[in-house]
């Protein structure tokens, strides 16, 4: 058990949360893996685990990488509030609240889940009884529980949108890495596709680039208890994926209407859809589509913040899409429709940087992503971004980043 010197308030807080919510509460130490608590009046064991505590341990094991509270959802419709216990900037324990479920599965969804996860037919009764014993709780209430528990445990006030943002990244850390690398590869080899059309409800916030209001709306709309539409007769997971792909297509179109560069919007759409097709967990598919929607709104918002004139904005978009190619002032002049001298003057006036310095800065920002997320050597990254040689790359990188590429990589990998 935890000693009073380690966590003088933890046992009390865990018991208080359990008694207040009338939900199971689990706490596991990161200091001593053998130390854990469970508070539960009546915990129905999950058919997927012979040891009731194993379900909690699985959720807690994911929470060690969190910077804040998040919602964890299993393949089997179970949801948990996961709250890291931070002391002296270290995650020293994880508190897990739940399980709950957003909805009772009807016969049709139950059959599809059996198909998706290969649950034997003879275990049908056991699973149905387990699901019907789980407390029903909508997403919005669970977000508020995360906020309240975090305030009690860590004395930190958060908004539900903060929890939603953390939840989207919960279990999706590789998606950001893969998306950034894929974007780099697609721009390097100029692999782009034709446009996407379509629009529907709630896309105005994407068009306006209002990420904050979109996050608030998503926190409420993902609270719905409605049954999912049937786009696959056999697989529940396939139905969720099909709806997610439709949502991404519509979001991409809204971003286009909001002013996002067409090639970039379509490329992002392709990457998000490819990622969803690779997922085999319902919770990750839902998180991925929400993250995609927010990503489109965020990029539209960033584009609008620049408030550049059209020639400068067109030049910026061209630079972004061609960072892995040689660029000349004449090429930028051609795409912007201005003569080279006037474009250079206008660009410096609006950005405070010469065209050359701006291109170098953007290449350094791209290099940071490759240093963070790829295993490429420093010389390989410099060559991909068209620097003359490694010496030139290091000089320019240090000018804009303040450190050499090696120090940047070493510092970030050790943190």
C-alpha positions in Angstrom: 0.0 0.0 0.0 1.0 3.6 -0.3 2.7 5.1 2.7 1.4 8.3 4.3 4.7 10.0 3.6 4.4 9.2 -0.2 0.8 10.2 -0.7 -0.7 11.6 2.5 -4.1 12.3 0.8 -4.3 9.6 -1.9 -6.2 6.9 0.0 -8.6 9.4 1.3 -9.2 11.0 -2.1 -9.7 7.6 -3.8 -12.2 6.5 -1.2 -14.0 9.9 -1.4 -14.2 9.7 -5.3 -15.6 6.2 -5.0 -18.2 7.1 -2.4 -19.2 10.3 -4.2 -19.7 8.7 -7.6 -20.6 5.2 -6.6 -18.2 3.9 -9.2 -15.2 1.6 -8.9 -11.9 3.4 -8.3 -8.5 1.9 -8.9 -5.1 3.4 -8.0 -1.7 2.0 -8.9 1.7 3.3 -7.9 4.4 4.0 -10.4 6.9 3.9 -7.6 6.2 0.4 -6.5 4.3 -1.7 -9.1 3.1 -4.0 -6.3 1.2 -1.3 -4.6 -2.4 -0.7 -5.6 -5.9 0.0 -4.3 -9.3 -1.0 -5.5 -12.5 0.6 -4.1 -15.6 -1.1 -5.3 -18.9 -2.2 -3.6 -19.8 -4.6 -6.5 -17.5 -5.0 -9.4 -18.7 -7.4 -12.1 -15.7 -9.2 -13.5 -15.1 -8.6 -17.2 -15.4 -11.8 -19.3 -12.1 -10.8 -21.0 -10.1 -11.0 -17.7 -10.2 -13.7 -15.0 -8.7 -11.2 -12.5 -11.1 -8.2 -12.1 -8.1 -5.9 -11.3 -6.4 -6.7 -14.7 -8.9 -4.5 -16.6 -7.9 -1.6 -14.4 -4.2 -2.3 -14.7 -4.5 -2.3 -18.5 -6.1 1.2 -18.4 -3.6 2.4 -15.8 -0.6 1.2 -17.9 -1.6 3.6 -20.7 -2.0 6.5 -18.3 1.7 6.7 -17.5 2.4 8.7 -20.7 -0.4 11.2 -20.0 0.1 14.9 -19.1 -3.4 15.2 -17.8 -6.7 13.3 -17.3 -8.2 11.5 -20.2 -11.0 9.1 -21.2 -9.9 5.5 -22.0 -12.3 3.3 -24.0 -11.7 -0.4 -24.5 -12.8 -2.5 -27.5 -15.7 -3.8 -25.5 -17.6 -0.5 -24.9 -16.0 0.0 -21.5 -15.0 3.6 -20.6 -12.7 4.8 -17.8 -11.6 8.2 -16.5 -7.8 8.0 -16.2 -6.1 10.6 -14.0 -2.3 10.7 -13.5 -1.3 11.6 -9.9 1.5 14.2 -10.2 3.9 15.0 -7.4 6.9 17.2 -8.0 6.4 17.1 -11.8 6.5 13.3 -11.8 3.6 10.9 -12.5 3.8 8.8 -9.3 0.5 7.0 -9.6 -2.6 6.5 -11.8 -6.2 6.6 -10.7 -8.8 4.9 -12.9 -12.5 5.5 -12.4 -15.0 3.1 -14.0 -15.8 1.1 -16.0 -19.0 2.7 -17.4 -20.6 2.5 -20.8 -22.2 5.1 -23.0 -25.0 2.8 -24.2 -26.4 -0.7 -23.7 -25.7 -2.7 -26.9 -28.8 -3.8 -28.6 -29.0 -7.3 -30.3 -27.7 -6.0 -33.6 -24.6 -4.2 -32.2 -23.9 -7.1 -29.9 -23.9 -9.6 -32.8 -21.5 -7.3 -34.8 -19.1 -7.0 -31.8 -19.0 -10.8 -31.7 -18.1 -10.8 -35.4 -15.5 -8.1 -35.0 -13.6 -9.5 -32.0 -14.2 -13.3 -32.5 -16.1 -13.7 -29.2 -17.4 -17.3 -29.1 -21.1 -17.7 -29.3 -21.2 -19.8 -26.1 -20.0 -16.7 -24.2 -22.8 -14.5 -25.4 -24.9 -14.7 -22.2 -21.9 -13.9 -20.0 -21.0 -10.8 -22.1 -24.6 -9.6 -22.3 -25.0 -9.8 -18.5 -21.7 -7.9 -18.0 -22.7 -5.1 -20.4 -26.1 -4.7 -18.8 -24.5 -4.4 -15.3 -22.2 -1.6 -16.4 -23.4 1.9 -15.3 -24.6 4.1 -18.2 -22.8 7.4 -18.4 -22.6 9.8 -21.3 -19.3 11.3 -22.6 -20.0 14.8 -21.2 -20.5 13.6 -17.7 -17.3 11.5 -17.8 -15.4 14.5 -19.1 -16.6 16.5 -16.1 -15.6 13.6 -13.8 -12.1 13.8 -15.2 -12.0 17.6 -14.5 -13.3 17.2 -11.0 -11.0 14.3 -10.1 -8.0 16.1 -11.4 -8.8 19.2 -9.3 -9.1 17.1 -6.2 -6.0 15.0 -6.8 -3.6 17.5 -8.5 -5.2 20.9 -7.5 -5.2 21.8 -11.1 -8.3 23.5 -12.8 -9.0 22.3 -16.3 -11.7 22.7 -18.9 -13.5 19.7 -20.4 -11.9 20.7 -23.8 -8.5 20.1 -22.2 -9.5 16.6 -21.2 -11.0 16.0 -24.7 -7.7 17.1 -26.3 -5.7 14.8 -24.1 -8.1 11.9 -24.8 -7.7 12.3 -28.5 -3.9 11.8 -28.1 -4.4 8.9 -25.7 -3.2 5.9 -27.6 -2.7 7.9 -30.8 0.8 9.2 -30.3 2.0 7.4 -33.4 -0.6 9.0 -35.5 1.0 12.4 -35.2 4.4 11.0 -36.0 3.1 9.0 -39.0 1.1 12.0 -40.3 4.0 14.4 -40.1 6.3 11.9 -41.9 3.7 11.0 -44.5 3.1 14.7 -45.2 6.9 15.2 -45.7 7.0 12.2 -48.0 4.0 13.3 -50.1 5.4 16.8 -50.5 8.8 15.4 -51.4 7.5 13.2 -54.1 4.5 15.5 -55.2 1.8 12.8 -54.7 -1.5 14.7 -54.7 -5.0 13.9 -55.8 -8.2 15.5 -57.1 -10.7 17.5 -55.1 -13.4 16.3 -52.7 -16.8 17.8 -52.5 -19.7 17.7 -50.0 -20.8 19.6 -46.9 -23.0 19.0 -43.9 -24.0 20.2 -40.4 -21.6 21.7 -38.0 -18.8 22.4 -40.5 -19.1 26.2 -40.2 -16.6 26.1 -37.4 -14.1 24.3 -39.6 -14.6 26.9 -42.4 -14.0 29.7 -39.9 -11.0 27.9 -38.3 -12.5 28.2 -34.8 -10.8 25.3 -33.1 -11.8 26.4 -29.5 -15.5 26.4 -30.2 -15.2 23.3 -32.3 -13.6 21.5 -29.4 -16.5 22.6 -27.1 -19.0 21.4 -29.6 -17.3 18.1 -30.1 -17.3 17.5 -26.3 -21.1 17.9 -26.4 -21.8 16.1 -29.6 -19.7 13.0 -28.7 -22.0 12.8 -25.6 -24.9 11.5 -27.8 -26.4 8.1 -26.9 -27.8 7.6 -30.4 -27.1 4.3 -32.1 -24.7 4.5 -34.9 -25.9 4.4 -38.5 -25.6 1.0 -40.3 -23.2 1.2 -43.2 -22.0 -2.4 -42.8 -24.4 -5.2 -42.2 -21.9 -7.5 -40.6 -19.3 -5.4 -38.8 -19.9 -2.7 -36.2 -16.3 -1.6 -36.6 -16.7 -1.3 -40.3 -19.8 0.9 -39.8 -17.9 3.2 -37.5 -15.0 3.4 -40.0 -17.3 4.2 -42.9 -19.0 7.0 -41.0 -15.6 8.3 -39.9 -14.4 8.4 -43.6 -17.6 10.3 -44.6 -16.9 12.8 -41.8 -13.3 13.4 -42.9 -14.3 13.9 -46.5 -16.9 16.5 -45.4 -14.4 18.2 -43.1 -11.8 18.4 -45.8 -14.3 20.1 -48.1 -15.2 22.6 -45.4 -11.5 23.4 -44.9 -11.2 24.0 -48.6 -14.1 26.4 -48.4 -12.4 28.1 -45.4 -9.4 28.9 -47.5 -7.0 25.9 -46.8 -4.8 25.1 -49.7 -6.5 22.4 -51.9 -3.5 20.1 -52.2 -2.8 20.3 -48.4 -6.5 19.7 -47.5 -6.8 16.7 -49.8 -3.5 15.2 -48.7 -4.5 15.5 -45.1 -7.8 13.9 -45.9 -6.0 10.9 -47.5 -3.7 10.5 -44.6 -6.4 10.6 -42.0 -8.5 8.1 -43.9 -5.5 5.8 -44.4 -4.8 5.9 -40.7 -8.5 5.0 -39.8 -8.4 2.1 -42.2 -5.4 0.7 -40.2 -7.1 0.9 -36.8 -8.9 -2.1 -35.3 -10.3 -0.5 -32.1 -13.5 1.4 -31.9 -12.2 4.0 -29.4 -9.2 4.7 -31.6 -11.3 5.2 -34.7 -13.6 7.7 -32.9 -10.6 9.6 -31.5 -8.9 9.6 -34.9 -11.9 11.2 -36.7 -12.3 13.8 -34.0 -8.6 14.6 -34.2 -8.9 14.9 -38.0 -11.8 17.3 -37.7 -9.9 19.4 -35.2 -6.8 19.3 -37.4 -8.7 20.8 -40.3 -10.1 23.6 -38.2 -6.7 24.3 -36.6 -5.0 24.6 -40.0 -7.7 26.9 -41.4 -7.3 29.0 -38.3 -3.6 29.2 -38.6 -3.9 30.1 -42.3 -6.3 32.9 -41.4 -4.1 34.3 -38.6 -1.4 35.1 -41.1 -3.7 37.7 -42.7 -1.4 38.0 -45.7 -2.3 39.4 -49.0 -3.2 36.8 -51.6 0.2 36.9 -53.5 2.1 36.4 -50.2 -0.3 33.7 -49.0 0.0 31.8 -52.3 3.8 32.1 -52.0 3.7 30.6 -48.5 1.5 27.7 -49.6 3.8 27.0 -52.5 6.8 27.1 -50.2 5.2 24.7 -47.8 4.3 22.2 -50.5 7.8 22.4 -52.1 10.2 22.5 -49.1 11.8 19.3 -50.4 12.6 20.8 -53.8 14.8 23.6 -55.1 12.9 26.9 -55.2 13.7 30.1 -57.1 12.4 33.6 -56.9 11.2 33.3 -60.5 9.1 30.3 -59.6 7.5 32.2 -56.7 7.0 35.2 -59.0 5.2 32.9 -61.5 2.8 31.5 -58.9 2.1 34.8 -57.2 1.6 36.8 -60.4 4.0 39.6 -59.2 7.4 40.5 -60.6 10.3 39.2 -58.5 11.4 42.5 -57.0 7.9 43.6 -56.0 7.2 40.2 -54.5 10.4 40.3 -52.4 9.5 43.8 -51.1 5.9 42.8 -50.3 6.9 39.6 -48.6 9.5 41.3 -46.4 6.9 44.0 -45.5 4.3 41.5 -44.4 6.4 38.8 -42.7 9.5 40.7 -41.6 11.6 38.1 -43.3 13.3 38.0 -46.7 12.0 35.2 -48.9 15.3 33.3 -48.4 15.1 33.6 -44.6 11.5 32.5 -44.6 12.2 29.4 -46.7 15.2 28.6 -44.5 13.0 29.0 -41.4 10.3 26.7 -42.8 12.9 24.1 -43.7 14.3 24.2 -40.2 10.8 23.7 -38.8 10.3 20.7 -41.1 13.8 19.4 -40.1 12.7 19.5 -36.4 9.8 17.2 -37.2 12.0 14.8 -39.0 14.5 14.9 -36.2 11.7 14.2 -33.7 9.8 11.5 -35.6 12.2 9.8 -38.1 15.3 7.8 -37.8 17.0 9.6 -40.7 20.5 10.8 -40.2 21.2 14.5 -39.9 23.0 14.5 -43.2 20.0 12.7 -44.8 17.5 15.2 -43.4 19.7 18.1 -44.7 19.9 16.5 -48.2 16.1 15.9 -48.3 15.5 19.5 -47.6 18.0 20.6 -50.3 20.7 22.1 -48.2 24.0 22.2 -50.0 25.8 19.9 -47.5 25.7 19.0 -43.8 27.8 22.0 -42.8 25.3 24.4 -44.5 22.4 22.6 -42.9 23.9 22.8 -39.4 24.7 26.5 -39.8 21.2 27.4 -40.9 19.5 25.1 -38.3 21.5 26.7 -35.5 20.7 30.2 -36.8 16.9 29.6 -36.6 16.7 27.0 -33.7 19.5 28.2 -31.5 21.1 24.8 -31.3 22.6 22.3 -33.7 20.5 19.5 -35.1 22.3 16.9 -33.0 21.7 18.9 -29.8 18.1 19.4 -30.7 17.6 15.6 -31.3 19.5 14.6 -28.2 17.7 17.1 -26.0 14.2 16.1 -27.2 14.9 12.4 -27.0 16.2 12.6 -23.5 13.3 14.7 -22.2 
